[in-house]
Amino acid sequence: MYLSFPQIDPVIFSIGPFSFHWYGLMYILGFIFTIQTTKKRLNKCHFLNEKNLEELLYYSFFGVVFGGRIGYFLFYNLYFFIKNPICIFKFWEGGMSFHGGLIGASLVLLLYTKYNNFNFFKITDIIVPSIPFGLGIGRIANFINGELYGKVAINIPWAILFPSTRELDITYIFHNPEWYLIFNKYGVLPRHPSQIYEMILEGLILFIILNYFYNKSLPVGSISGIFLILYGIFRIIGEYFRQPEIYFYISNNIISMGQILSLPMIGIGIVIIFFSYRRRRSTYIQ
């Protein structure tokens, strides 16, 4: 009835103590793709040349990495971080937060544009249409690693048997005895492939929508606002199928940390678009 998880080694190759992981490869591919595609959009950002762009994106990459790492511990694993602060530098052990990476990259962009007297939103508007590509292949890496899997789903034929969920599933069958026969047969419970759902939503669909709107005549900041709104919505939808790492009960409903962190993104995106159109109207009036 269910699909078996493809046993793909998370490590592509090893040389002595050095190991190159799929997750690292996806980060590199996403970064290269962003540089190459953003260069083609420089005609809409005349004050920025290729050298400035590469310099800015390199700085932003480190903002993503360190922001994502710090965000992971602050948002999802604060107690462990307090006890083991040195672990923040152990990138090879995994643990990244998109929201933390977004904050880190935004701070780097803000400082860079302020120092060079550049328009912040003109730059973000030409960068964000490329970001979903990196997000999408990052979700593929999550799938290969067997992490960030979905909730138990016994009634869908595309549910996947993730070997890494066995210990968690043992606790589930005590509360849901009807699942015991399934667990006894397969050793784990079938789950939503939430990484694939998020790859389609945050990667493929978001990429298509952003690049569609990029070719329209929209006011400065609108593309950035659309990105924040749609990513927030897609992440909230994806989290509905995902096994939450941290969740809260609100009015007897479960809301995950990822959903909570995505709500401000939607609000900020709406504010950015509102002021973008308001600024363009005032320019026309003058």
TIPA-637476 format. One record per residue (C-alpha): x, z, y; residue in one letter. Coordinates in nm, 2 decimals, decimal comma, padded with zeros to 4 digits. Each point is the difference from the previous one (the first is absolute). Example, Ala and Ser with C-alpha at 12.3 -4.5 7.8 and 13.67 -1.06 7.14 Angstrom:
2
@X=01,23 Z=00,78 Y=-00,45 base=a
@X=00,14 Z=-00,07 Y=00,34 base=s
This chain:
286
@X=00,00 Z=00,00 Y=00,00 base=m
@X=00,28 Z=00,09 Y=00,24 base=y
@X=00,32 Z=-00,16 Y=00,13 base=l
@X=00,34 Z=00,14 Y=-00,10 base=s
@X=00,24 Z=00,08 Y=00,27 base=f
@X=00,29 Z=-00,25 Y=-00,01 base=p
@X=00,32 Z=00,19 Y=-00,06 base=q
@X=00,22 Z=-00,13 Y=00,27 base=i
@X=00,32 Z=00,19 Y=00,07 base=d
@X=-00,01 Z=00,12 Y=00,37 base=p
@X=00,38 Z=-00,06 Y=00,01 base=v
@X=00,09 Z=-00,37 Y=00,02 base=i
@X=00,37 Z=00,06 Y=-00,08 base=f
@X=00,26 Z=00,28 Y=00,01 base=s
@X=00,37 Z=-00,02 Y=00,07 base=i
@X=00,17 Z=00,34 Y=-00,07 base=g
@X=-00,19 Z=00,27 Y=00,20 base=p
@X=-00,17 Z=-00,26 Y=00,22 base=f
@X=-00,35 Z=-00,12 Y=-00,10 base=s
@X=-00,20 Z=-00,27 Y=00,17 base=f
@X=-00,38 Z=00,06 Y=-00,02 base=h
@X=-00,29 Z=-00,23 Y=00,04 base=w
@X=-00,12 Z=00,22 Y=00,29 base=y
@X=00,32 Z=-00,06 Y=00,19 base=g
@X=-00,02 Z=-00,38 Y=-00,07 base=l
@X=-00,36 Z=-00,01 Y=00,14 base=m
@X=00,12 Z=00,18 Y=00,32 base=y
@X=00,28 Z=-00,25 Y=00,05 base=i
@X=-00,23 Z=-00,30 Y=-00,07 base=l
@X=-00,26 Z=00,13 Y=00,24 base=g
@X=00,27 Z=00,05 Y=00,27 base=f
@X=00,14 Z=-00,35 Y=-00,04 base=i
@X=-00,35 Z=-00,15 Y=00,01 base=f
@X=-00,08 Z=00,19 Y=00,32 base=t
@X=00,31 Z=-00,12 Y=00,17 base=i
@X=-00,04 Z=-00,37 Y=-00,10 base=q
@X=-00,37 Z=-00,02 Y=00,08 base=t
@X=00,02 Z=00,19 Y=00,33 base=t
@X=00,28 Z=-00,23 Y=00,12 base=k
@X=-00,25 Z=-00,28 Y=-00,01 base=k
@X=-00,24 Z=00,19 Y=00,23 base=r
@X=00,26 Z=00,06 Y=00,28 base=l
@X=-00,16 Z=-00,28 Y=00,21 base=n
@X=-00,27 Z=00,26 Y=00,08 base=k
@X=00,25 Z=00,26 Y=00,11 base=c
@X=00,24 Z=-00,19 Y=00,23 base=h
@X=00,19 Z=00,30 Y=00,12 base=f
@X=00,12 Z=00,07 Y=-00,35 base=l
@X=00,27 Z=-00,21 Y=-00,17 base=n
@X=00,10 Z=-00,02 Y=-00,37 base=e
@X=00,29 Z=00,24 Y=00,05 base=k
@X=-00,22 Z=00,26 Y=00,17 base=n
@X=-00,26 Z=-00,05 Y=-00,27 base=l
@X=00,24 Z=00,06 Y=-00,29 base=e
@X=00,15 Z=00,30 Y=00,17 base=e
@X=-00,35 Z=00,14 Y=00,06 base=l
@X=-00,11 Z=-00,06 Y=-00,36 base=l
@X=00,31 Z=00,16 Y=-00,14 base=y
@X=-00,06 Z=00,31 Y=00,20 base=y
@X=-00,37 Z=00,00 Y=-00,10 base=s
@X=00,10 Z=-00,03 Y=-00,37 base=f
@X=00,18 Z=00,33 Y=00,03 base=f
@X=-00,29 Z=00,14 Y=00,18 base=g
@X=-00,23 Z=-00,10 Y=-00,29 base=v
@X=00,23 Z=00,14 Y=-00,26 base=v
@X=00,07 Z=00,34 Y=00,17 base=f
@X=-00,35 Z=00,03 Y=00,14 base=g
@X=-00,15 Z=-00,08 Y=-00,34 base=g
@X=00,22 Z=00,26 Y=-00,17 base=r
@X=-00,06 Z=00,27 Y=00,25 base=i
@X=-00,38 Z=-00,08 Y=00,00 base=g
@X=-00,01 Z=00,02 Y=-00,38 base=y
@X=00,12 Z=00,36 Y=00,01 base=f
@X=-00,19 Z=00,11 Y=00,30 base=l
@X=-00,33 Z=-00,15 Y=-00,11 base=f
@X=00,02 Z=00,02 Y=-00,38 base=y
@X=00,27 Z=00,24 Y=-00,11 base=n
@X=00,07 Z=00,25 Y=00,28 base=l
@X=00,04 Z=00,31 Y=-00,22 base=y
@X=00,26 Z=-00,18 Y=-00,22 base=f
@X=00,18 Z=-00,13 Y=00,31 base=f
@X=00,03 Z=00,35 Y=00,15 base=i
@X=00,15 Z=00,13 Y=-00,33 base=k
@X=00,23 Z=-00,31 Y=-00,04 base=n
@X=00,07 Z=-00,16 Y=00,34 base=p
@X=00,30 Z=-00,19 Y=-00,14 base=i
@X=-00,24 Z=-00,21 Y=-00,21 base=c
@X=-00,10 Z=-00,19 Y=00,31 base=i
@X=00,33 Z=-00,20 Y=-00,04 base=f
@X=-00,06 Z=-00,08 Y=-00,37 base=k
@X=-00,17 Z=-00,33 Y=00,06 base=f
@X=00,06 Z=-00,12 Y=-00,36 base=w
@X=-00,24 Z=00,27 Y=-00,13 base=e
@X=-00,29 Z=-00,17 Y=00,18 base=g
@X=-00,26 Z=00,13 Y=00,24 base=g
@X=-00,10 Z=-00,20 Y=00,31 base=m
@X=-00,30 Z=00,02 Y=00,23 base=s
@X=-00,13 Z=-00,31 Y=00,17 base=f
@X=-00,14 Z=00,20 Y=00,29 base=h
@X=00,33 Z=00,17 Y=00,05 base=g
@X=00,18 Z=-00,33 Y=-00,01 base=g
@X=-00,24 Z=-00,14 Y=00,26 base=l
@X=00,06 Z=00,29 Y=00,23 base=i
@X=00,38 Z=-00,03 Y=-00,04 base=g
@X=00,00 Z=-00,38 Y=00,07 base=a
@X=-00,24 Z=00,04 Y=00,29 base=s
@X=00,23 Z=00,26 Y=00,16 base=l
@X=00,30 Z=-00,22 Y=-00,04 base=v
@X=-00,19 Z=-00,30 Y=00,15 base=l
@X=-00,12 Z=00,22 Y=00,29 base=l
@X=00,35 Z=00,12 Y=00,08 base=l
@X=00,15 Z=-00,35 Y=-00,03 base=y
@X=-00,26 Z=-00,17 Y=00,22 base=t
@X=00,02 Z=00,27 Y=00,26 base=k
@X=00,38 Z=-00,01 Y=00,01 base=y
@X=00,00 Z=-00,38 Y=00,04 base=n
@X=-00,31 Z=-00,02 Y=00,21 base=n
@X=-00,19 Z=-00,21 Y=-00,25 base=f
@X=-00,37 Z=-00,02 Y=-00,05 base=n
@X=-00,07 Z=00,22 Y=-00,31 base=f
@X=-00,33 Z=-00,17 Y=-00,11 base=f
@X=00,13 Z=-00,35 Y=00,05 base=k
@X=00,27 Z=00,09 Y=-00,26 base=i
@X=-00,23 Z=00,18 Y=-00,24 base=t
@X=-00,25 Z=-00,29 Y=00,01 base=d
@X=00,26 Z=-00,24 Y=-00,14 base=i
@X=00,13 Z=00,24 Y=-00,26 base=i
@X=-00,32 Z=00,15 Y=-00,16 base=v
@X=-00,12 Z=-00,33 Y=-00,15 base=p
@X=00,30 Z=00,01 Y=-00,24 base=s
@X=-00,03 Z=00,37 Y=-00,10 base=i
@X=-00,28 Z=-00,05 Y=-00,27 base=p
@X=00,24 Z=-00,21 Y=-00,21 base=f
@X=00,24 Z=00,30 Y=-00,03 base=g
@X=-00,30 Z=00,23 Y=-00,06 base=l
@X=-00,13 Z=-00,22 Y=-00,28 base=g
@X=00,33 Z=-00,04 Y=-00,19 base=i
@X=00,06 Z=00,38 Y=00,05 base=g
@X=-00,33 Z=00,06 Y=-00,19 base=r
@X=00,13 Z=-00,22 Y=-00,28 base=i
@X=00,31 Z=00,23 Y=-00,02 base=a
@X=-00,23 Z=00,30 Y=-00,02 base=n
@X=-00,18 Z=-00,17 Y=-00,29 base=f
@X=00,33 Z=-00,07 Y=-00,18 base=i
@X=00,11 Z=00,36 Y=00,05 base=n
@X=-00,34 Z=00,12 Y=-00,15 base=g
@X=-00,06 Z=00,21 Y=00,31 base=e
@X=-00,29 Z=00,04 Y=00,25 base=l
@X=-00,24 Z=-00,09 Y=-00,29 base=y
@X=-00,37 Z=00,01 Y=00,04 base=g
@X=-00,28 Z=00,24 Y=-00,11 base=k
@X=-00,14 Z=00,01 Y=-00,35 base=v
@X=-00,22 Z=-00,30 Y=-00,07 base=a
@X=-00,14 Z=-00,03 Y=-00,35 base=i
@X=-00,26 Z=-00,27 Y=00,06 base=n
@X=00,20 Z=-00,28 Y=00,14 base=i
@X=00,18 Z=-00,26 Y=-00,22 base=p
@X=00,30 Z=-00,03 Y=00,23 base=w
@X=00,08 Z=00,37 Y=-00,01 base=a
@X=00,37 Z=00,07 Y=-00,08 base=i
@X=00,15 Z=00,25 Y=-00,23 base=l
@X=00,29 Z=00,15 Y=00,20 base=f
@X=00,24 Z=00,20 Y=-00,23 base=p
@X=00,10 Z=00,22 Y=00,30 base=s
@X=-00,34 Z=00,16 Y=00,03 base=t
@X=00,00 Z=00,18 Y=-00,34 base=r
@X=00,06 Z=00,35 Y=00,13 base=e
@X=-00,26 Z=-00,04 Y=00,28 base=l
@X=-00,25 Z=-00,15 Y=-00,25 base=d
@X=00,03 Z=00,31 Y=-00,23 base=i
@X=-00,15 Z=00,21 Y=00,28 base=t
@X=-00,28 Z=-00,25 Y=00,06 base=y
@X=-00,13 Z=00,01 Y=-00,36 base=i
@X=-00,06 Z=00,37 Y=00,02 base=f
@X=-00,24 Z=-00,06 Y=00,28 base=h
@X=-00,14 Z=-00,32 Y=-00,15 base=n
@X=-00,04 Z=00,04 Y=-00,38 base=p
@X=-00,16 Z=-00,34 Y=-00,03 base=e
@X=00,34 Z=-00,16 Y=00,09 base=w
@X=00,17 Z=00,18 Y=-00,29 base=y
@X=-00,06 Z=-00,29 Y=-00,25 base=l
@X=00,15 Z=-00,25 Y=00,24 base=i
@X=00,30 Z=00,22 Y=00,07 base=f
@X=00,05 Z=00,07 Y=-00,37 base=n
@X=00,00 Z=-00,38 Y=-00,08 base=k
@X=00,23 Z=-00,11 Y=00,28 base=y
@X=00,20 Z=00,31 Y=00,09 base=g
@X=-00,10 Z=-00,05 Y=00,37 base=v
@X=-00,32 Z=-00,07 Y=00,19 base=l
@X=-00,06 Z=-00,35 Y=00,15 base=p
@X=00,03 Z=-00,01 Y=00,38 base=r
@X=-00,06 Z=-00,24 Y=00,29 base=h
@X=00,31 Z=-00,21 Y=00,08 base=p
@X=-00,03 Z=00,12 Y=00,36 base=s
@X=00,35 Z=-00,14 Y=00,09 base=q
@X=-00,14 Z=-00,35 Y=-00,07 base=i
@X=-00,31 Z=00,07 Y=00,21 base=y
@X=00,21 Z=00,11 Y=00,29 base=e
@X=00,24 Z=-00,30 Y=-00,05 base=m
@X=-00,30 Z=-00,23 Y=00,04 base=i
@X=-00,15 Z=00,20 Y=00,30 base=l
@X=00,30 Z=00,11 Y=00,19 base=e
@X=00,22 Z=-00,30 Y=-00,09 base=g
@X=-00,19 Z=-00,32 Y=-00,07 base=l
@X=-00,32 Z=00,04 Y=00,19 base=i
@X=00,15 Z=00,18 Y=00,30 base=l
@X=00,27 Z=-00,27 Y=00,02 base=f
@X=-00,25 Z=-00,28 Y=00,01 base=i
@X=-00,22 Z=00,17 Y=00,26 base=i
@X=00,29 Z=00,09 Y=00,24 base=l
@X=00,15 Z=-00,35 Y=-00,02 base=n
@X=-00,34 Z=-00,15 Y=00,07 base=y
@X=-00,05 Z=00,21 Y=00,31 base=f
@X=00,36 Z=-00,06 Y=00,11 base=y
@X=-00,08 Z=-00,36 Y=00,05 base=n
@X=-00,29 Z=00,08 Y=00,23 base=k
@X=00,03 Z=00,07 Y=00,37 base=s
@X=-00,03 Z=00,37 Y=00,00 base=l
@X=00,12 Z=00,25 Y=00,27 base=p
@X=00,33 Z=00,17 Y=-00,04 base=v
@X=-00,03 Z=00,30 Y=-00,24 base=g
@X=-00,30 Z=-00,13 Y=-00,18 base=s
@X=00,19 Z=-00,10 Y=-00,32 base=i
@X=00,16 Z=00,34 Y=-00,01 base=s
@X=-00,34 Z=00,17 Y=00,04 base=g
@X=-00,16 Z=-00,22 Y=-00,27 base=i
@X=00,29 Z=00,09 Y=-00,24 base=f
@X=-00,05 Z=00,37 Y=00,06 base=l
@X=-00,38 Z=-00,02 Y=-00,05 base=i
@X=00,00 Z=-00,22 Y=-00,31 base=l
@X=00,29 Z=00,18 Y=-00,17 base=y
@X=-00,18 Z=00,33 Y=00,06 base=g
@X=-00,32 Z=-00,14 Y=-00,15 base=i
@X=00,17 Z=-00,16 Y=-00,30 base=f
@X=00,20 Z=00,31 Y=-00,07 base=r
@X=-00,31 Z=00,22 Y=00,01 base=i
@X=-00,17 Z=-00,24 Y=-00,25 base=i
@X=00,31 Z=-00,01 Y=-00,22 base=g
@X=00,03 Z=00,38 Y=00,00 base=e
@X=-00,36 Z=00,02 Y=-00,14 base=y
@X=00,14 Z=-00,15 Y=-00,33 base=f
@X=00,34 Z=00,18 Y=00,01 base=r
@X=00,09 Z=00,33 Y=-00,16 base=q
@X=00,06 Z=00,21 Y=00,31 base=p
@X=00,32 Z=00,19 Y=00,03 base=e
@X=-00,15 Z=00,24 Y=00,25 base=i
@X=-00,37 Z=00,03 Y=00,07 base=y
@X=-00,25 Z=00,22 Y=00,18 base=f
@X=-00,36 Z=00,09 Y=-00,05 base=y
@X=-00,22 Z=-00,08 Y=00,30 base=i
@X=-00,38 Z=00,06 Y=-00,05 base=s
@X=00,05 Z=-00,02 Y=-00,38 base=n
@X=00,17 Z=-00,34 Y=00,04 base=n
@X=00,36 Z=-00,06 Y=-00,08 base=i
@X=00,22 Z=-00,17 Y=00,27 base=i
@X=00,36 Z=-00,07 Y=-00,07 base=s
@X=00,30 Z=00,05 Y=00,23 base=m
@X=00,04 Z=-00,38 Y=00,02 base=g
@X=-00,36 Z=-00,04 Y=00,13 base=q
@X=00,05 Z=00,28 Y=00,26 base=i
@X=00,32 Z=-00,16 Y=00,13 base=l
@X=-00,17 Z=-00,34 Y=00,02 base=s
@X=-00,29 Z=00,11 Y=00,22 base=l
@X=00,22 Z=00,05 Y=00,31 base=p
@X=00,14 Z=-00,35 Y=-00,06 base=m
@X=-00,35 Z=-00,15 Y=00,04 base=i
@X=-00,07 Z=00,20 Y=00,31 base=g
@X=00,33 Z=-00,10 Y=00,16 base=i
@X=-00,06 Z=-00,36 Y=-00,09 base=g
@X=-00,34 Z=00,00 Y=00,17 base=i
@X=00,15 Z=00,15 Y=00,31 base=v
@X=00,28 Z=-00,26 Y=00,01 base=i
@X=-00,24 Z=-00,29 Y=-00,03 base=i
@X=-00,24 Z=00,15 Y=00,27 base=f
@X=00,28 Z=00,03 Y=00,25 base=f
@X=00,15 Z=-00,34 Y=-00,09 base=s
@X=-00,33 Z=-00,17 Y=00,08 base=y
@X=-00,05 Z=00,21 Y=00,31 base=r
@X=00,35 Z=-00,08 Y=00,13 base=r
@X=-00,06 Z=-00,37 Y=-00,06 base=r
@X=-00,34 Z=00,01 Y=00,19 base=r
@X=00,17 Z=00,17 Y=00,30 base=s
@X=00,27 Z=-00,26 Y=00,00 base=t
@X=-00,26 Z=-00,28 Y=00,01 base=y
@X=-00,18 Z=00,17 Y=00,29 base=i
@X=00,31 Z=00,03 Y=00,21 base=q
